[in-house]
Amino acid sequence: MDNLPIHYVVPAKSLIEYIGAKVKFLPPYSPDLSPIELSWSKLKEIQIWC
């Protein structure tokens, strides 16, 4: 999950775990886990050659 403050509320975490899912928080900024970063690099490549 991202670091939205509502995700840290105990009832939210409890509900997620109640259905059998595990809660895992992402680091505040993680370019390796962000698919948009790959898109930006491709877009920048295209702009250089135009």
PDBQT receptor file of N, H, CA, C and O in Angstrom, charges set to zero:
ATOM      1  N   MET A   1       0.842  -1.178   0.000  1.00  0.00    +0.000 N 
ATOM      2  CA  MET A   1       0.000   0.000   0.000  1.00  0.00    +0.000 C 
ATOM      3  C   MET A   1       0.883   1.235   0.000  1.00  0.00    +0.000 C 
ATOM      4  O   MET A   1       2.039   1.202   0.420  1.00  0.00    +0.000 OA
ATOM      5  N   ASP A   2       0.309   2.312  -0.479  1.00  0.00    +0.000 N 
ATOM      6  H   ASP A   2      -0.630   2.339  -0.821  1.00  0.00    +0.000 HD
ATOM      7  CA  ASP A   2       1.054   3.566  -0.440  1.00  0.00    +0.000 C 
ATOM      8  C   ASP A   2       0.972   4.140   0.969  1.00  0.00    +0.000 C 
ATOM      9  O   ASP A   2       0.441   3.500   1.877  1.00  0.00    +0.000 OA
ATOM     10  N   ASN A   3       1.485   5.314   1.142  1.00  0.00    +0.000 N 
ATOM     11  H   ASN A   3       1.916   5.834   0.404  1.00  0.00    +0.000 HD
ATOM     12  CA  ASN A   3       1.562   5.899   2.480  1.00  0.00    +0.000 C 
ATOM     13  C   ASN A   3       0.452   6.895   2.768  1.00  0.00    +0.000 C 
ATOM     14  O   ASN A   3       0.655   7.865   3.498  1.00  0.00    +0.000 OA
ATOM     15  N   LEU A   4      -0.716   6.658   2.199  1.00  0.00    +0.000 N 
ATOM     16  H   LEU A   4      -0.881   5.870   1.606  1.00  0.00    +0.000 HD
ATOM     17  CA  LEU A   4      -1.874   7.494   2.483  1.00  0.00    +0.000 C 
ATOM     18  C   LEU A   4      -2.216   7.350   3.964  1.00  0.00    +0.000 C 
ATOM     19  O   LEU A   4      -2.324   6.227   4.457  1.00  0.00    +0.000 OA
ATOM     20  N   PRO A   5      -2.392   8.464   4.689  1.00  0.00    +0.000 N 
ATOM     21  CA  PRO A   5      -2.635   8.362   6.135  1.00  0.00    +0.000 C 
ATOM     22  C   PRO A   5      -3.799   7.440   6.521  1.00  0.00    +0.000 C 
ATOM     23  O   PRO A   5      -3.739   6.787   7.562  1.00  0.00    +0.000 OA
ATOM     24  N   ILE A   6      -4.836   7.377   5.715  1.00  0.00    +0.000 N 
ATOM     25  H   ILE A   6      -4.885   7.908   4.869  1.00  0.00    +0.000 HD
ATOM     26  CA  ILE A   6      -5.982   6.533   6.065  1.00  0.00    +0.000 C 
ATOM     27  C   ILE A   6      -5.601   5.049   6.109  1.00  0.00    +0.000 C 
ATOM     28  O   ILE A   6      -6.244   4.270   6.812  1.00  0.00    +0.000 OA
ATOM     29  N   HIS A   7      -4.577   4.658   5.377  1.00  0.00    +0.000 N 
ATOM     30  H   HIS A   7      -4.055   5.291   4.806  1.00  0.00    +0.000 HD
ATOM     31  CA  HIS A   7      -4.158   3.256   5.387  1.00  0.00    +0.000 C 
ATOM     32  C   HIS A   7      -3.510   2.844   6.702  1.00  0.00    +0.000 C 
ATOM     33  O   HIS A   7      -3.394   1.653   6.991  1.00  0.00    +0.000 OA
ATOM     34  N   TYR A   8      -3.091   3.814   7.494  1.00  0.00    +0.000 N 
ATOM     35  H   TYR A   8      -3.186   4.781   7.259  1.00  0.00    +0.000 HD
ATOM     36  CA  TYR A   8      -2.455   3.510   8.773  1.00  0.00    +0.000 C 
ATOM     37  C   TYR A   8      -3.462   3.376   9.913  1.00  0.00    +0.000 C 
ATOM     38  O   TYR A   8      -3.094   2.990  11.023  1.00  0.00    +0.000 OA
ATOM     39  N   VAL A   9      -4.720   3.691   9.650  1.00  0.00    +0.000 N 
ATOM     40  H   VAL A   9      -5.020   4.005   8.749  1.00  0.00    +0.000 HD
ATOM     41  CA  VAL A   9      -5.749   3.583  10.676  1.00  0.00    +0.000 C 
ATOM     42  C   VAL A   9      -5.958   2.105  11.006  1.00  0.00    +0.000 C 
ATOM     43  O   VAL A   9      -6.079   1.275  10.105  1.00  0.00    +0.000 OA
ATOM     44  N   VAL A  10      -5.999   1.784  12.287  1.00  0.00    +0.000 N 
ATOM     45  H   VAL A  10      -5.900   2.458  13.019  1.00  0.00    +0.000 HD
ATOM     46  CA  VAL A  10      -6.089   0.390  12.730  1.00  0.00    +0.000 C 
ATOM     47  C   VAL A  10      -7.290  -0.356  12.117  1.00  0.00    +0.000 C 
ATOM     48  O   VAL A  10      -7.109  -1.487  11.666  1.00  0.00    +0.000 OA
ATOM     49  N   PRO A  11      -8.504   0.221  12.077  1.00  0.00    +0.000 N 
ATOM     50  CA  PRO A  11      -9.615  -0.520  11.470  1.00  0.00    +0.000 C 
ATOM     51  C   PRO A  11      -9.374  -0.886   9.996  1.00  0.00    +0.000 C 
ATOM     52  O   PRO A  11      -9.804  -1.949   9.548  1.00  0.00    +0.000 OA
ATOM     53  N   ALA A  12      -8.702  -0.027   9.256  1.00  0.00    +0.000 N 
ATOM     54  H   ALA A  12      -8.353   0.836   9.620  1.00  0.00    +0.000 HD
ATOM     55  CA  ALA A  12      -8.426  -0.329   7.846  1.00  0.00    +0.000 C 
ATOM     56  C   ALA A  12      -7.505  -1.532   7.735  1.00  0.00    +0.000 C 
ATOM     57  O   ALA A  12      -7.754  -2.434   6.935  1.00  0.00    +0.000 OA
ATOM     58  N   LYS A  13      -6.457  -1.554   8.520  1.00  0.00    +0.000 N 
ATOM     59  H   LYS A  13      -6.255  -0.821   9.170  1.00  0.00    +0.000 HD
ATOM     60  CA  LYS A  13      -5.523  -2.670   8.509  1.00  0.00    +0.000 C 
ATOM     61  C   LYS A  13      -6.217  -3.955   8.966  1.00  0.00    +0.000 C 
ATOM     62  O   LYS A  13      -6.007  -5.018   8.382  1.00  0.00    +0.000 OA
ATOM     63  N   SER A  14      -7.038  -3.857  10.004  1.00  0.00    +0.000 N 
ATOM     64  H   SER A  14      -7.209  -2.994  10.478  1.00  0.00    +0.000 HD
ATOM     65  CA  SER A  14      -7.753  -5.022  10.519  1.00  0.00    +0.000 C 
ATOM     66  C   SER A  14      -8.695  -5.611   9.475  1.00  0.00    +0.000 C 
ATOM     67  O   SER A  14      -8.774  -6.830   9.326  1.00  0.00    +0.000 OA
ATOM     68  N   LEU A  15      -9.410  -4.748   8.749  1.00  0.00    +0.000 N 
ATOM     69  H   LEU A  15      -9.345  -3.757   8.869  1.00  0.00    +0.000 HD
ATOM     70  CA  LEU A  15     -10.329  -5.227   7.716  1.00  0.00    +0.000 C 
ATOM     71  C   LEU A  15      -9.586  -5.935   6.580  1.00  0.00    +0.000 C 
ATOM     72  O   LEU A  15     -10.047  -6.953   6.065  1.00  0.00    +0.000 OA
ATOM     73  N   ILE A  16      -8.457  -5.394   6.206  1.00  0.00    +0.000 N 
ATOM     74  H   ILE A  16      -8.083  -4.566   6.624  1.00  0.00    +0.000 HD
ATOM     75  CA  ILE A  16      -7.664  -6.005   5.132  1.00  0.00    +0.000 C 
ATOM     76  C   ILE A  16      -7.166  -7.382   5.571  1.00  0.00    +0.000 C 
ATOM     77  O   ILE A  16      -7.242  -8.348   4.811  1.00  0.00    +0.000 OA
ATOM     78  N   GLU A  17      -6.660  -7.464   6.795  1.00  0.00    +0.000 N 
ATOM     79  H   GLU A  17      -6.599  -6.680   7.413  1.00  0.00    +0.000 HD
ATOM     80  CA  GLU A  17      -6.162  -8.740   7.297  1.00  0.00    +0.000 C 
ATOM     81  C   GLU A  17      -7.297  -9.729   7.559  1.00  0.00    +0.000 C 
ATOM     82  O   GLU A  17      -7.089 -10.940   7.481  1.00  0.00    +0.000 OA
ATOM     83  N   TYR A  18      -8.483  -9.231   7.866  1.00  0.00    +0.000 N 
ATOM     84  H   TYR A  18      -8.652  -8.248   7.929  1.00  0.00    +0.000 HD
ATOM     85  CA  TYR A  18      -9.643 -10.092   8.130  1.00  0.00    +0.000 C 
ATOM     86  C   TYR A  18     -10.014 -10.934   6.906  1.00  0.00    +0.000 C 
ATOM     87  O   TYR A  18     -10.417 -12.089   7.038  1.00  0.00    +0.000 OA
ATOM     88  N   ILE A  19      -9.873 -10.343   5.714  1.00  0.00    +0.000 N 
ATOM     89  H   ILE A  19      -9.545  -9.404   5.607  1.00  0.00    +0.000 HD
ATOM     90  CA  ILE A  19     -10.225 -11.098   4.509  1.00  0.00    +0.000 C 
ATOM     91  C   ILE A  19      -9.096 -12.018   4.045  1.00  0.00    +0.000 C 
ATOM     92  O   ILE A  19      -9.239 -12.745   3.062  1.00  0.00    +0.000 OA
ATOM     93  N   GLY A  20      -7.981 -11.978   4.759  1.00  0.00    +0.000 N 
ATOM     94  H   GLY A  20      -7.865 -11.388   5.558  1.00  0.00    +0.000 HD
ATOM     95  CA  GLY A  20      -6.889 -12.893   4.453  1.00  0.00    +0.000 C 
ATOM     96  C   GLY A  20      -5.733 -12.291   3.681  1.00  0.00    +0.000 C 
ATOM     97  O   GLY A  20      -4.793 -12.997   3.319  1.00  0.00    +0.000 OA
ATOM     98  N   ALA A  21      -5.793 -10.995   3.426  1.00  0.00    +0.000 N 
ATOM     99  H   ALA A  21      -6.557 -10.421   3.721  1.00  0.00    +0.000 HD
ATOM    100  CA  ALA A  21      -4.706 -10.328   2.701  1.00  0.00    +0.000 C 
ATOM    101  C   ALA A  21      -3.642  -9.860   3.686  1.00  0.00    +0.000 C 
ATOM    102  O   ALA A  21      -3.926  -9.634   4.862  1.00  0.00    +0.000 OA
ATOM    103  N   LYS A  22      -2.433  -9.720   3.200  1.00  0.00    +0.000 N 
ATOM    104  H   LYS A  22      -2.202  -9.904   2.245  1.00  0.00    +0.000 HD
ATOM    105  CA  LYS A  22      -1.341  -9.200   4.024  1.00  0.00    +0.000 C 
ATOM    106  C   LYS A  22      -1.146  -7.726   3.716  1.00  0.00    +0.000 C 
ATOM    107  O   LYS A  22      -1.292  -7.300   2.570  1.00  0.00    +0.000 OA
ATOM    108  N   VAL A  23      -0.823  -6.962   4.721  1.00  0.00    +0.000 N 
ATOM    109  H   VAL A  23      -0.704  -7.308   5.652  1.00  0.00    +0.000 HD
ATOM    110  CA  VAL A  23      -0.588  -5.529   4.560  1.00  0.00    +0.000 C 
ATOM    111  C   VAL A  23       0.915  -5.303   4.429  1.00  0.00    +0.000 C 
ATOM    112  O   VAL A  23       1.695  -5.703   5.294  1.00  0.00    +0.000 OA
ATOM    113  N   LYS A  24       1.304  -4.663   3.344  1.00  0.00    +0.000 N 
ATOM    114  H   LYS A  24       0.671  -4.338   2.642  1.00  0.00    +0.000 HD
ATOM    115  CA  LYS A  24       2.708  -4.330   3.131  1.00  0.00    +0.000 C 
ATOM    116  C   LYS A  24       2.777  -2.895   2.622  1.00  0.00    +0.000 C 
ATOM    117  O   LYS A  24       2.215  -2.564   1.578  1.00  0.00    +0.000 OA
ATOM    118  N   PHE A  25       3.466  -2.059   3.368  1.00  0.00    +0.000 N 
ATOM    119  H   PHE A  25       3.923  -2.328   4.217  1.00  0.00    +0.000 HD
ATOM    120  CA  PHE A  25       3.584  -0.655   2.992  1.00  0.00    +0.000 C 
ATOM    121  C   PHE A  25       4.811  -0.442   2.120  1.00  0.00    +0.000 C 
ATOM    122  O   PHE A  25       5.858  -1.049   2.346  1.00  0.00    +0.000 OA
ATOM    123  N   LEU A  26       4.679   0.411   1.140  1.00  0.00    +0.000 N 
ATOM    124  H   LEU A  26       3.829   0.904   0.957  1.00  0.00    +0.000 HD
ATOM    125  CA  LEU A  26       5.784   0.762   0.264  1.00  0.00    +0.000 C 
ATOM    126  C   LEU A  26       6.639   1.842   0.917  1.00  0.00    +0.000 C 
ATOM    127  O   LEU A  26       6.156   2.574   1.780  1.00  0.00    +0.000 OA
ATOM    128  N   PRO A  27       7.895   1.948   0.516  1.00  0.00    +0.000 N 
ATOM    129  CA  PRO A  27       8.707   3.073   0.998  1.00  0.00    +0.000 C 
ATOM    130  C   PRO A  27       8.089   4.386   0.506  1.00  0.00    +0.000 C 
ATOM    131  O   PRO A  27       7.314   4.375  -0.450  1.00  0.00    +0.000 OA
ATOM    132  N   PRO A  28       8.418   5.512   1.142  1.00  0.00    +0.000 N 
ATOM    133  CA  PRO A  28       7.835   6.788   0.728  1.00  0.00    +0.000 C 
ATOM    134  C   PRO A  28       8.004   7.067  -0.763  1.00  0.00    +0.000 C 
ATOM    135  O   PRO A  28       7.076   7.578  -1.390  1.00  0.00    +0.000 OA
ATOM    136  N   TYR A  29       9.144   6.753  -1.343  1.00  0.00    +0.000 N 
ATOM    137  H   TYR A  29       9.898   6.339  -0.833  1.00  0.00    +0.000 HD
ATOM    138  CA  TYR A  29       9.327   6.911  -2.778  1.00  0.00    +0.000 C 
ATOM    139  C   TYR A  29      10.166   5.748  -3.268  1.00  0.00    +0.000 C 
ATOM    140  O   TYR A  29      11.285   5.537  -2.802  1.00  0.00    +0.000 OA
ATOM    141  N   SER A  30       9.628   5.008  -4.196  1.00  0.00    +0.000 N 
ATOM    142  H   SER A  30       8.719   5.180  -4.574  1.00  0.00    +0.000 HD
ATOM    143  CA  SER A  30      10.335   3.843  -4.682  1.00  0.00    +0.000 C 
ATOM    144  C   SER A  30      10.217   3.766  -6.201  1.00  0.00    +0.000 C 
ATOM    145  O   SER A  30       9.253   3.189  -6.705  1.00  0.00    +0.000 OA
ATOM    146  N   PRO A  31      11.172   4.332  -6.949  1.00  0.00    +0.000 N 
ATOM    147  CA  PRO A  31      11.080   4.295  -8.403  1.00  0.00    +0.000 C 
ATOM    148  C   PRO A  31      11.106   2.870  -8.962  1.00  0.00    +0.000 C 
ATOM    149  O   PRO A  31      10.575   2.626 -10.045  1.00  0.00    +0.000 OA
ATOM    150  N   ASP A  32      11.710   1.937  -8.244  1.00  0.00    +0.000 N 
ATOM    151  H   ASP A  32      12.141   2.136  -7.364  1.00  0.00    +0.000 HD
ATOM    152  CA  ASP A  32      11.749   0.553  -8.705  1.00  0.00    +0.000 C 
ATOM    153  C   ASP A  32      10.374  -0.090  -8.679  1.00  0.00    +0.000 C 
ATOM    154  O   ASP A  32      10.106  -1.008  -9.454  1.00  0.00    +0.000 OA
ATOM    155  N   LEU A  33       9.497   0.380  -7.796  1.00  0.00    +0.000 N 
ATOM    156  H   LEU A  33       9.715   1.126  -7.167  1.00  0.00    +0.000 HD
ATOM    157  CA  LEU A  33       8.166  -0.202  -7.668  1.00  0.00    +0.000 C 
ATOM    158  C   LEU A  33       7.100   0.604  -8.393  1.00  0.00    +0.000 C 
ATOM    159  O   LEU A  33       5.918   0.267  -8.326  1.00  0.00    +0.000 OA
ATOM    160  N   SER A  34       7.498   1.655  -9.078  1.00  0.00    +0.000 N 
ATOM    161  H   SER A  34       8.459   1.929  -9.132  1.00  0.00    +0.000 HD
ATOM    162  CA  SER A  34       6.549   2.525  -9.753  1.00  0.00    +0.000 C 
ATOM    163  C   SER A  34       6.601   2.321 -11.261  1.00  0.00    +0.000 C 
ATOM    164  O   SER A  34       7.580   2.706 -11.901  1.00  0.00    +0.000 OA
ATOM    165  N   PRO A  35       5.555   1.715 -11.841  1.00  0.00    +0.000 N 
ATOM    166  CA  PRO A  35       5.563   1.468 -13.282  1.00  0.00    +0.000 C 
ATOM    167  C   PRO A  35       5.612   2.750 -14.122  1.00  0.00    +0.000 C 
ATOM    168  O   PRO A  35       6.053   2.709 -15.271  1.00  0.00    +0.000 OA
ATOM    169  N   ILE A  36       5.173   3.871 -13.580  1.00  0.00    +0.000 N 
ATOM    170  H   ILE A  36       4.815   3.904 -12.647  1.00  0.00    +0.000 HD
ATOM    171  CA  ILE A  36       5.186   5.117 -14.335  1.00  0.00    +0.000 C 
ATOM    172  C   ILE A  36       6.616   5.561 -14.628  1.00  0.00    +0.000 C 
ATOM    173  O   ILE A  36       6.855   6.249 -15.620  1.00  0.00    +0.000 OA
ATOM    174  N   GLU A  37       7.566   5.179 -13.781  1.00  0.00    +0.000 N 
ATOM    175  H   GLU A  37       7.372   4.620 -12.974  1.00  0.00    +0.000 HD
ATOM    176  CA  GLU A  37       8.958   5.555 -14.012  1.00  0.00    +0.000 C 
ATOM    177  C   GLU A  37       9.482   4.965 -15.315  1.00  0.00    +0.000 C 
ATOM    178  O   GLU A  37      10.242   5.621 -16.028  1.00  0.00    +0.000 OA
ATOM    179  N   LEU A  38       9.089   3.747 -15.631  1.00  0.00    +0.000 N 
ATOM    180  H   LEU A  38       8.472   3.214 -15.051  1.00  0.00    +0.000 HD
ATOM    181  CA  LEU A  38       9.508   3.134 -16.889  1.00  0.00    +0.000 C 
ATOM    182  C   LEU A  38       8.916   3.886 -18.080  1.00  0.00    +0.000 C 
ATOM    183  O   LEU A  38       9.574   4.061 -19.105  1.00  0.00    +0.000 OA
ATOM    184  N   SER A  39       7.681   4.322 -17.932  1.00  0.00    +0.000 N 
ATOM    185  H   SER A  39       7.147   4.180 -17.099  1.00  0.00    +0.000 HD
ATOM    186  CA  SER A  39       7.030   5.083 -19.006  1.00  0.00    +0.000 C 
ATOM    187  C   SER A  39       7.733   6.412 -19.245  1.00  0.00    +0.000 C 
ATOM    188  O   SER A  39       7.942   6.808 -20.392  1.00  0.00    +0.000 OA
ATOM    189  N   TRP A  40       8.097   7.097 -18.173  1.00  0.00    +0.000 N 
ATOM    190  H   TRP A  40       7.927   6.775 -17.242  1.00  0.00    +0.000 HD
ATOM    191  CA  TRP A  40       8.776   8.386 -18.311  1.00  0.00    +0.000 C 
ATOM    192  C   TRP A  40      10.112   8.221 -19.029  1.00  0.00    +0.000 C 
ATOM    193  O   TRP A  40      10.479   9.055 -19.857  1.00  0.00    +0.000 OA
ATOM    194  N   SER A  41      10.828   7.166 -18.722  1.00  0.00    +0.000 N 
ATOM    195  H   SER A  41      10.529   6.488 -18.050  1.00  0.00    +0.000 HD
ATOM    196  CA  SER A  41      12.126   6.985 -19.376  1.00  0.00    +0.000 C 
ATOM    197  C   SER A  41      11.946   6.759 -20.875  1.00  0.00    +0.000 C 
ATOM    198  O   SER A  41      12.749   7.251 -21.668  1.00  0.00    +0.000 OA
ATOM    199  N   LYS A  42      10.902   6.023 -21.282  1.00  0.00    +0.000 N 
ATOM    200  H   LYS A  42      10.249   5.624 -20.638  1.00  0.00    +0.000 HD
ATOM    201  CA  LYS A  42      10.631   5.800 -22.709  1.00  0.00    +0.000 C 
ATOM    202  C   LYS A  42      10.217   7.105 -23.387  1.00  0.00    +0.000 C 
ATOM    203  O   LYS A  42      10.640   7.387 -24.508  1.00  0.00    +0.000 OA
ATOM    204  N   LEU A  43       9.399   7.889 -22.715  1.00  0.00    +0.000 N 
ATOM    205  H   LEU A  43       9.055   7.660 -21.804  1.00  0.00    +0.000 HD
ATOM    206  CA  LEU A  43       8.958   9.166 -23.271  1.00  0.00    +0.000 C 
ATOM    207  C   LEU A  43      10.144  10.116 -23.471  1.00  0.00    +0.000 C 
ATOM    208  O   LEU A  43      10.228  10.806 -24.487  1.00  0.00    +0.000 OA
ATOM    209  N   LYS A  44      11.039  10.147 -22.517  1.00  0.00    +0.000 N 
ATOM    210  H   LYS A  44      10.971   9.587 -21.692  1.00  0.00    +0.000 HD
ATOM    211  CA  LYS A  44      12.226  11.004 -22.629  1.00  0.00    +0.000 C 
ATOM    212  C   LYS A  44      13.113  10.550 -23.791  1.00  0.00    +0.000 C 
ATOM    213  O   LYS A  44      13.706  11.381 -24.478  1.00  0.00    +0.000 OA
ATOM    214  N   GLU A  45      13.206   9.244 -24.012  1.00  0.00    +0.000 N 
ATOM    215  H   GLU A  45      12.724   8.569 -23.454  1.00  0.00    +0.000 HD
ATOM    216  CA  GLU A  45      13.981   8.716 -25.147  1.00  0.00    +0.000 C 
ATOM    217  C   GLU A  45      13.415   9.226 -26.461  1.00  0.00    +0.000 C 
ATOM    218  O   GLU A  45      14.161   9.646 -27.346  1.00  0.00    +0.000 OA
ATOM    219  N   ILE A  46      12.100   9.189 -26.587  1.00  0.00    +0.000 N 
ATOM    220  H   ILE A  46      11.493   8.848 -25.869  1.00  0.00    +0.000 HD
ATOM    221  CA  ILE A  46      11.435   9.614 -27.828  1.00  0.00    +0.000 C 
ATOM    222  C   ILE A  46      11.662  11.112 -28.063  1.00  0.00    +0.000 C 
ATOM    223  O   ILE A  46      11.925  11.521 -29.194  1.00  0.00    +0.000 OA
ATOM    224  N   GLN A  47      11.567  11.913 -27.040  1.00  0.00    +0.000 N 
ATOM    225  H   GLN A  47      11.354  11.581 -26.121  1.00  0.00    +0.000 HD
ATOM    226  CA  GLN A  47      11.717  13.356 -27.175  1.00  0.00    +0.000 C 
ATOM    227  C   GLN A  47      13.122  13.749 -27.591  1.00  0.00    +0.000 C 
ATOM    228  O   GLN A  47      13.303  14.747 -28.289  1.00  0.00    +0.000 OA
ATOM    229  N   ILE A  48      14.116  12.985 -27.177  1.00  0.00    +0.000 N 
ATOM    230  H   ILE A  48      13.970  12.174 -26.610  1.00  0.00    +0.000 HD
ATOM    231  CA  ILE A  48      15.502  13.308 -27.530  1.00  0.00    +0.000 C 
ATOM    232  C   ILE A  48      15.719  13.174 -29.038  1.00  0.00    +0.000 C 
ATOM    233  O   ILE A  48      16.424  13.980 -29.645  1.00  0.00    +0.000 OA
ATOM    234  N   TRP A  49      15.121  12.171 -29.625  1.00  0.00    +0.000 N 
ATOM    235  H   TRP A  49      14.548  11.516 -29.132  1.00  0.00    +0.000 HD
ATOM    236  CA  TRP A  49      15.346  11.885 -31.042  1.00  0.00    +0.000 C 
ATOM    237  C   TRP A  49      14.428  12.676 -31.981  1.00  0.00    +0.000 C 
ATOM    238  O   TRP A  49      14.634  12.641 -33.194  1.00  0.00    +0.000 OA
ATOM    239  N   CYS A  50      13.433  13.378 -31.464  1.00  0.00    +0.000 N 
ATOM    240  H   CYS A  50      13.266  13.406 -30.478  1.00  0.00    +0.000 HD
ATOM    241  CA  CYS A  50      12.510  14.139 -32.316  1.00  0.00    +0.000 C 
ATOM    242  C   CYS A  50      13.051  15.499 -32.673  1.00  0.00    +0.000 C 
ATOM    243  O   CYS A  50      12.392  16.259 -33.383  1.00  0.00    +0.000 OA
TER     244      CYS A  50
